Amino acid sequence: MTSALPTWDQFMVPTLKVLSDGKIPSRRELYDLVAHETHLDDEQRAEVLDSGERRFENRISWAITYLVKANAIMRPSRGHHSITESGRILLEAHPNSLTEADLRLIEGYDDGRKKYLPAAVSAPAPDELDPHELVERGISRINDEVASNLLVRLHSQDPAFFEQAVVDLVVAMGYGGADARATRTQLSNDEGIDGIIDQDVLGLSRVYIQAKRYSLDSSVGRPDIQSFVGALQGQQANQGVFITTGRFSSGAVEYAKSVPTRVVLIDGSRLAELMIRYRVGVQVKRTLQIVDVDEDFFE
């Protein structure tokens, strides 16, 4: 049965209107305020997805995600939201309705969908895809949204949280050995090393980590990599991982390739991809089961 609820994009204007009073509600409070603004009745509020999540909250959550991407709202603290000056301008320009197409006209807006195809090749229209491709396309888009959200959330945390997060990720990837031995170094005396991973029980093989919580559009330059290599040499180490929420300059990449010390560079995009793959900072909300005819049954 088709839901009578507003679509996710139809929740964007109500969300901006609710936040326009300057208050900073929690996400739970924002759900209720937007539901009240859109006059949802008890039946609409009670609709749930197969996962058990309330449908209207899910759609408002998507509206929030896209408004954050458009810099129309921000998260001044964990789990809380406020409108930005850009959001007020957007609401003034679109007081009644707002679509994703409108957001794409905003300079700097990133819809979260990676451009894997060459510029001359356009993505296939939905009616050109088979059901399996549609599912894969949907999952890919969800992952892109989560990846973007992860980077924003990581950047909003303090350095200690970020350093521990990357240590947790490296351990989740299997580099902590059977005992998963990992240590985050003290901030006041880390000598350029933010984390140490023992790959064996005796600690004979170690991976050293540097974590830089840079703004998402900033680049880590060659001097930072040189300092990290120097720190590795001070530890008599021959391998390390440099992880950032930002990007690496071409000079940094070339330098990392040129030194005898093995230095792996992980930028924000790769970091978010790995966090999703190894379930660090994310949780599975719903598992889909795709069925097909069992040919053996009919033989």
Beta strands, then each sheet from edge to edge (+ up, - down):
strand 1: 73-74
strand 2: 82-83
strand 3: 181-184
strand 4: 195-198
strand 5: 206-212
strand 6: 219-220
strand 7: 239-244
strand 8: 247-248
strand 9: 262-266
sheet 1: 1+ 2-
sheet 2: 3+ 4- 5+ 7+ 9+
sheet 3: 6+ 8+
end
